[in-house]
Amino acid sequence: MASRVFQKCSAKCFWLFCMVVIRLSHGVTDESYETTTALAIITTKIIPMPALSSSCLDWSSAPEAAGGNCSRLSRNGTLKCYGGMNNLAALNHSGKLSRVQPALDMLLCGWPKDGFNHLRDLQKLPRLRSLTIEYSGFTEFKFDFPEMSDLQTINISWTNLTYISSRTFKRVHPLKVLDLRWNQLIQLDGPLLLPRNFEQLYLAGNPWNCTRNFKWMLLQPEKGRLVVDRDELICMDRKYKERQMLLVMHFKLELKKQCQSHEDLRNCSCLMHHILPKTHIPLYTVNCSHLQFHRLPAFLPDNTTTLIINDNMITDINPLRDNPHYRHVVDMQLENNQISNVDNLEDTFWLQNFRLLNLRGNNLRKLHVYAFDNALDDNENANLLLLSRNPWHCTCKFGSRMRELLTKYKDLVRDAWNVSCTYRLDDDQLLAKVLTLSRQEMCNISVESDSHIHPIDWLNGVLASLILFILGKLAYDYYYYKYYGRVPWIVMKMP
């Protein structure tokens, strides 16, 4: 129980913790720290927290908990119900709820059901002004809240509540404060429909899924301001885990603005696929597939790392070489285009730093093998290169080098066994997998002609024989001179 109270307090102290981190990490002086703190107070609103009720702590030990009944506290107008409100009708009929004064505050502890469907029973308490539901197992409200003439505060915390309709509280016209912290809410269908005079909405402590649409907090400022603790909403989905929700929504809106502002990208889909943990820099993906592009887009949003432009009619990839908008792009999906030449990528920064390059299904017949070999050898980021379904033509020289490249980098070129080429001049339709072709096949050398000895090989044999003869004669003369003192006859003839 103490840990839960601590979690509530931790939200209140979040901004102070951030200031301490700033001071420790930047080493600011006392004067600059005061300035930083003042700025933080201006930019990060200190949220007035509703009074935290500890009445439901250890609720199961109450005598009424065994029967799911309610008990009336003496003279303070508060009605407590433990594990249900089975005797509410009996208490109301006996007059115990109005003997001293009408019930003004109601506390429900440990509601056990999956769905809370007793909202109509609240109408039996017409003077109720605050309702608190804590430590309960229900996951949704079966019905919307009924009309209540005096109900101004609703606090639903520490429950398994996962879904709330936007209309759940629409009919509670006097409602001013709604506290939905520390539940299991993942998303909202949109801004809640709340009364005109509503003042404060609390949503922190829920495992929000920020892949859903919460941009209304920024696009509709009058509704966003009602979320008092909006700066404390933290994403808990896998994609944006532990990122601030407003920051994620800001990046999404900025990306949408950039994509819609440039004509090349108006029909493309732009999304944010990651936010770097330490620097909080967003990383974007732009998908322009199936849009009949004849060239790569001249513009990309800042921090775009992935461009998917499959199934178009691209012929030129020069922007990878000289367009500054592509300086952060590391993943290029160019499948099923009309690219016939990639030699202009030689010795470029992009080729030496790319992570993924998909060239399947293009019109490539040849490439500079040595350029890709050098780039892949130096590139520690390279993870995937796809080259199949191109009309490669394996000449004797290119085919041999291409086979060596595929063999050397088969872990990166994962479709290496599907890379096929033509290799016969008299038959352009005959395809074979590069890794299965022999040198004789690529060089068009028949088995019979390959068995004949080339004249150069004859000459090499003669030279090798002469060298062996000279070395043997030298050894023979040395032996006779050492043991018999005889010098070679040619020495005797020399003047």
N, C-alpha and C positions, 0 to 999 in steps of 0.2 A: 504494500500500500504506500509505503514511503517513497518508493521509486516513482509511483504515478504522480504524487504530489510534486516531486522534484521535476518531472517532465513538464508539468504545468508552469512551474516557476522558471524553468529554463527558457521558455519562449519569451517571458517578460524580460530576461536579462540578455537576450541574444545580441542586441545592438551594442551593449557594453562590452561583451566578449569580443566583438569585431573590432572595437576601438583598441582593446588591449593587444590584439594580434597585429594591428597596423603599427602600434607603437613599438612592439618588440621586433617586427620584421624590418621596419624602416629606421629604427634608432632615432626617433624624433626627440627633440628637447621638450622640457616642460611647457615652454611658451608655445611651440608648434603643436604640442599635444592638445593644449587648450583650444587652439584654433581648429584643429582637426575634430575635436569633440563637439565644438560648437557647430561646425559644419554638418557633422553627423546628425545632430539633434534637429537641424533645419531640414536635411534631406530625408532622414529616417524618422518618421513620426513615432513618438513614444505612445504606445497604445494604452488607453485607459481600460484596464482589465476589469471585467465584472467580478464581483465578490465570489470567491471560490467556496463552494459548499463542501464541507467534509462530512456531511451527515450520512452519506452512503458508504463511508468507509466502515468495513466490518458489519455490513448490513445483515448478513446471513445469521448473525447471532441474536438478532432481535426476536422476541417471542412471536411476533406476528408473521415472521418469515416462513414458518413451517406450513401455515395455512394459506399463504398468499393474501394476507389481509392488510387493512389500513388501521392506523391508530391516530387519534387526534391529540396533538400536543396542547398543553393547557395554556389558554389565554394569549397565544401569539398568532393565531390565525393560520398556522401551518399544518397541513395534512400530509402524513407520511404513509406510504404504502410500500410493503416489502414483498417482492416476488409476485405481485398481482394486486388486484383491488376487488377481491371476491365479495367483501362485505360492504362495499361502498353504498349499494342500494339500501342495505339494512341500516347503516349509520345515518343515511339521509332520511329514511322513513321514521327512524326513532327520534329525530330532531337533534341528535348529538353534534351534527355539523353546524347547527345554528344556535345552540344554547347560549354560548358566550358571545360569539360573533361569527359572521360568515367566513368560510374558508377563503383565505386570500392567497396563500402560497401552497403549492402541492409539490411533493417530492416523491418520485417513483424510483425505487431501487431494485435492481435485479429482475427486470421484466424478462421472463424466460422464453417467450415465444419467438418464432422466426419473423412473424409479422405482427405489428402493433395495430390492432383493430378495435380498440375501445375508446376511440376519440369521441364518439357520441356521448360516452359517459361523462365527459368533461362538461357537457352542457347542464348537468345536474348541479354544477358549481358555478352559478352565473356571476359571482363576484370575484372569481379567480383572476388574479393579476400577474402571477408568475408560475411557470411550470418548469420543473427540473426532472430530467430522466437520466439516470446514470447507471453504469455497470450492468447493462442489459444485453440480452442475446438476440434481440430482433434485428432483422436485416433491412426491413422496409416498412413503410406505412401503407396499410391496405387501403386507407381512405384519406382524403384531404382533411385538414383540420377544419372543424365546424366554426361557425360564427360565434365569437366570444366578445362580449361588450366591453370587458375590462382587461383582457389578457394583453399585457405589454411586454413581457419578457419570457422567452422560451430558451431553455438551456438543455441541449441533448448532447451528452458527452460520455466517453468511455463505453460506447456500445459497439455492436457489430453492424451498424447501419451502413449499407453499401450503396443505396440509391435513394434519391429524393427527386420527386417530380418538381418541375418549375412552378406548378400550381398548388403545391402542398400547403402553403401558408397564405394563399391569396385572400382567403375570406376572413382572416384574423385582422380586421381593420385597425384596431388600436395598437397592433404590434409595433414596437420600437427597437427591441434588441433581440437578435437571434444568434445563439452560440451553438455552433456545430463542430466544435473542436474535438480532436482525439477520438474520432470514429474511424470507420473503414471506407469512407467515401473515396471513390476513384475518379469520378467525373460528375459534371453537371450538364444537363441537356442545353443549358443556356443560362443567362441571368435569371435568378429567382424572381417570380412575380410577387412583389411585396407592396404593402400599403404606401400611400403617398407620403405619410409622415414618418416612415421608417428611418432609423438613424444608424444602427450599427449591426454589421454582420461579421461573425468570426468563423474562419474556416481552417485555421492552422492545425497541424498535427494529424492530418489525413494523408493517406498514401496516394496523392494525386497522380494521375496518368497524364503527362503533359503532351503526349502525342495527340490528345483530343483538343477540341477547340475551346481555349480560354482567352482568346484574343479580345473578347468583348470587354475585358477589364481595362484595356487600353483604348479600344475603339469607342466605347461608351463611357466616358469619364464620369458622368453623373451616377452610373451604376457601379463603376469600379471604385469610386470613393466610399461607397457604403461598406465595402470589404475593408474593415479597419486594419486587419492584420495581413493585408495583401503582400507586404514586403517579407512576410515570414512563411509564405506558402512554398513548400519544397516539393519538387518532383520526385517520385519514387518508382517510376517506370524504368524499365531496363535501359532505354535509350538515353534518357536525361536524368538518370538517378542522381539525387542530391544536388541538383541545380535549382536555382531560384526560379520560380514559375514566371515572374514578371520578366526576368532576363530572357528566358526561353521565348516567351511571347513577343518580346521586343525584336529579337533576332528573326523570328518568323515574319513579322510585319515588314521589317526592313528588307528581307529577301524578296517578299512578294512585290514590294515597291520597286526594287531594282529590276526584277524580271519583267514587270509590266511596263516599265519606262523605256525599254529598248525594243524596237520593232522585231529584231531577230528572235527574241525569246517570248513573244506574246503568246504563242501557241505551245510553248514548252512547259513542262512541269518542273518546278523548282522546289526542293525540299532541303531541310537541314537534317543531316544524318548524325551529327555528333557535335559536342562542345568539349574542347580540350579542358581537362580538369584543373590545371593550375593557372593557365592564362585566360580561361573562359573565352577563347576565340572560337567562333562557330565555323563549322565545315559544311559546305553545301554540295548538293548533287543537282545537276541540270540534265533533264531527260528530253531530248528532241527527236526521239525515234518516230519513224513512219510519218514524217512531215514533208517529204519531197525536198529536202535541203540539197542544194547543188554545191554548197561550200560550208565550211565551218563557220559558226557564228563569230562576228567581229567583236562581240562584247560578251563577257561573262561576269556575274556578280563577284565582288571581292571574296576571297577565301573559297572559291570553288575548287574542289579537289577531284571531282568526278564528273565527266561528261559522257553521257550515253546518247549516241547519235546513230543507232543501228537502222538498217533498212531505209537508207536514203540514196542519194545519187552523188555523194561526195567524191571528188576526184583529186583534190589538192589538200595537203596537210601542212602547208607552209606556216599557218598561225602557230603551230607548235614550236616553230623555230624563232619567230620574230614578234609575235603578238604578246605584249606584257600582261594581258588579261589571262593568259594561259600559264603564268609563271608558277602558280600553285597547283595546277592540274597534274595529278599523278596517275589517274586511272582514265584511260581512253577506250571506250567501246565503239569500234568502227566496223562492226560486222555487217556484211551484206551491203557494201557500197561499191564504188567503181574506181577505187584507188589502184593505180598501175605503177606508181613509183614512190618509194620511201627513201631514196638516196639522199634527199636534202636534209634528213635528220642526222646525217653523219657529223660527228664532233659537236653536237649540240648539248646544251645543258639539260634539255628535256630528256634526251635518250639516255643520258648518264644518271638520271635521277628518277625515271618513271617507276611505277609500281605494277601497273597492269596495262597491257596493250593488246587489244583484240583486233586482228586483221583478217579474220576468217571471212570467206565468201567475197573476196575482192578480185581484182584483175592482175595480181602480181605474177610476173613471170621470172623475174630475177631481183636480187638485192645485193648490196655490198656486204658480203658475209663477214669480211674482216671488221667492218664498222660495228656490226652487231656483236661480234665476238669480243671486241675491245670494250664496248659499252657494258655488256653483261658481266664481263670479268671485273670491271671497276664498280659496278652499280650494286650496292648492298641493299637497296630498297626493292630491287626487281623481284616480283613474286609470280607473275604469270605473263606468258607470251603465247598467243594463239595464231597459227599460220596456215591451218588446213583450209581446204576448199578454195584454193587459188590455182590458176592454170600454170603452175611452175613448169619450166622447161630445163631439164637436166642435161646440159652439155657436159663434156668430159671434165672441164675445169670447175664449173659452177656446181655440178652435181656432187662431185667429190667433196668440195668444201661445205656444201649444204648438209651432206650426210654427217660430216665431222661436227658441224655446229649442233645438229639435232642430237647427236650422240652425247656430246659434251654437256649440253644443257637440257637434257630430257626431263629433269625435275622442274624446270621452268616452262619449257615448251611441252605442256601436258598433252597436246594433241599431236606429238611428234610422229606417232605410229599411224596417224591419219593423213600426214602430209604426202601427197602424191604428185607425180610429175610425168610429163612425156619425155622420152629419151631416144626416140628413133626419128631420124630426119624424114624417112619415107612413110611414117605413120604417126600423125599428130593426135590420133584418137587412142593410142595405146598408152594406158596409164599404169604406173606401178608405184608402190610405196618407196619413198626415198631410202628408208632404212634397210630395205631388202634388196636394193639394186647393187650389183657388183660393179667394179671398175670396168670390166670388159663390156658389160651391157651399156653403161653410160658413155663409154668411149667408142662404142660400135666396133669392137674387136672380136672377131670370130675365134672359136677355139682352135681351128686349124692354123690360122695366121698367127695366133698367139704362140703356137708351138714352134714356129720357125725362129731360127736364131738371127737376130739383127746384125748387120755388118759392124756396127759399133761394138756389139758384144764380142764379135770375133777379134777386133782390134784390142779390146781390153784383155782378152785371154792371152794374146801374143805378148803384150807388154808385161803381164803378170808372169809369164813363163820366163822372159828375159831377166826380169828382176830376180827370180828364184835361181836362175843359172849363174848370174853374177855373184850372188851371195854364196852359192855353193863353191864356186871357184875361189873366192876370197878365203873361205874356210879351209879349202884344200891346200892352198899355198902357205897359209899360216901354219898349218900342221907340219908340213915338210920343212919349213924354215926352222921351226922350233926344235924338232927332233933330229934332223939330218943336216941342218945348216945350208940347205939348198935354197937358192932364191929362184923366183919364177924366171922362166927363160926370157920373158919380155924385158926384164930388168937387165939381163946380160947384154941385150942388144941396144940398150939405151946408151948414148954417148956420155 
